[in-house]
Amino acid sequence: MKVKDKQVRKLLSRYHLTEFETEVLIATALIEEGKTITYKELAARIGRPYSYRAVGNALGKNPLAPVIPCHRVIKSNGELGGYSGKGGIRRKENLLRSEKAI
C-alpha cells in the first residue's frame, strides 16, 4: 500500500463505506489531474473488471468530492456520466475543463 493509499484510507475511515467502496475511492484518488479514465478502466484497476456499474454506484457515495476526484471518471463512450457532488454534472464538466481534461 502506497503512502497516498494510507492517507486516503484514513480520511475515508470516518465514513460508513464498504471495503469495495473504499477501494474504488482509493483508486480514484490516484487518477492524475488532467486525466480521465472510464468506469470500466477503474473497475479493472481494482481487479474487478466486470464491476463498472458498481464502481459508478460507489463513486456516487464519494463523501470527499472533489478532493477524491470522481469527476475524472467518465463513460466508455466519452460522455461525462453522472456526478453526485455539489453542482451536479455542470460542476463535473467545469472541473474537467479547468484541468484541461476535456
NORFEN-V319819 format. One record per backbone hydrogen bond with DSSP energy under -0.5 kcal/mol. NH is the residue of the N-H (numbers start at 1). CO is the residue of the C=O. E is the energy in kcal/mol with one decimal. If there is no record, write none. Layout:
# NORFEN-V319819
nh co e
NH CO E
NH CO E
This chain:
# NORFEN-V319819
nh co e
6 2 -2.0
7 3 -2.3
8 4 -2.8
9 5 -2.8
10 6 -2.2
11 7 -2.2
12 8 -2.6
13 9 -1.2
14 11 -0.8
15 12 -2.1
17 15 -1.6
22 18 -2.4
23 19 -2.5
24 20 -2.4
25 21 -2.3
26 22 -2.4
27 23 -2.4
28 24 -2.1
29 25 -2.1
30 26 -0.8
30 27 -0.7
31 28 -1.7
35 32 -1.7
37 72 -2.2
39 74 -1.5
42 38 -2.4
43 39 -2.3
44 40 -2.1
45 41 -2.2
46 42 -1.3
47 44 -1.7
48 43 -2.8
51 48 -2.2
55 51 -2.2
56 52 -1.8
57 53 -1.9
58 54 -2.5
59 55 -2.6
60 56 -1.6
61 58 -1.4
62 59 -1.7
65 62 -0.8
67 64 -1.3
68 64 -2.1
69 67 -0.8
70 68 -2.5
72 69 -2.0
73 70 -1.6
74 37 -2.8
74 72 -0.5
75 79 -2.3
78 75 -1.7
88 85 -2.2
90 87 -0.7
91 87 -1.1
91 88 -0.6
92 88 -1.8
93 89 -2.5
94 90 -2.3
95 91 -2.8
96 92 -2.5
97 93 -2.4
98 94 -2.5
99 95 -1.4
100 97 -1.3
101 96 -3.0
102 96 -0.8
